[in-house]
Amino acid sequence: MTKYKFIDLFAGCGGLEDGFLQSGKYTDVAAVEWLKPQVNTLIHRLEKKWNIKDAAERVMYFDMQRTEELFKGWDDETFGRSRGLDYYVSEMNGIDVIIGGPPCQAYSVAGRVRDENGMRDDYRNYLFEHYLNVVDRYRPGVFVFENVPGILSAAPDGTPITERIRKGFHEIEYDIIEDLKMAKINAGDFGVPQNRERMMIVGIDSRIHSDTQKMLHKFYEEILPGYKEKRKITVKEAIGDLPACMPYLGEEHHKKRKSHAEPETDVTWHKPRYHNLRDMDTFRTLALDIESGRREYDSEKISELYAEKIGSKSPIHRYHVLEPDMPSTTIIAHLYKDGNRFIHYDSKQCRSITVREAARLQSFDDDFEFTGSQGNAYQMIGNAVPPQLAKRVALALYDLLEEMDKERVISK
């Protein structure tokens, strides 16, 4: 069996990469990420799970915007030393696939709503150009560009960002699907216990493949749908077997800010964050409302509860209990700040979800170890591509690559 070689850009903690490796059909060449906890987590995963001994060298802690150094190598006070991507790509005699996606905050609808300038001044709007540079340099047969659906409506300077992306890839002779709405998929359809819409933009080198639109239509309409699950996984199915984390209820413990009681389990990162008594009472009230079947707390009443508890009004309701018999709502990086929109469905536990529960809802295996603080772990989980979604995309892409090898032409 042919194993295709790939590079992972804007790798984060490695959710996308882990899914590709789980498929058994790809070989890791290198990864690039500029946040240290994510880099350390990915290195640990590649070493311990995938037995890549030189992972500390192949996972490059560096800023993608410093293009020449990224290719040729660097010696830097902040980022250390590296031989650069050219070395590792040359060592593997080229690559077949590039995967990854620039940070999505600048494209997300929620991010634009919160920012006073609608994220128009955010440098992350144009990080895709650095992705383009790497694709152009190493000429993989295909790439996978992952991002949020908000990219379909983002126009930071008045020009739709999708037009810029399409034009950028066209200029280096890569084609993406004409109707980008076809690239929007839901992770919940692919074995992830979560409603999480994402863009999976696949591009094909048009210099060496004919009729790229036909291939792309086949990928989105026939190949990728073949890896969907017959039904969606619920929150309770994903996390219900984890032992209860029962918080201390005594006022004295909260004055001393002692951590909650830890359950007896071999599963790591299953420990709730600190909550004050006010929040715990709110969580209990809202979870009990669902447990009892009363369901009295609609959006308006939740907003009233927030005003009562906090003493100020909010234009959005800031609490949400995860429904046990449905997939989770989208896990987001905001979890590192608070978990108020990810309240556990068991009213007795009156808490938000743990790191491990968040990881399971993102389809990370229990043996996936996160390094860094609890906040680091929540943030990298929320920003990650769910590994199960990545695995299905990887399998579908493998089928596409096999099809393309049959139809390869010398040149147009």
Disulfide bonds with the S-S distance in Angstrom:
none
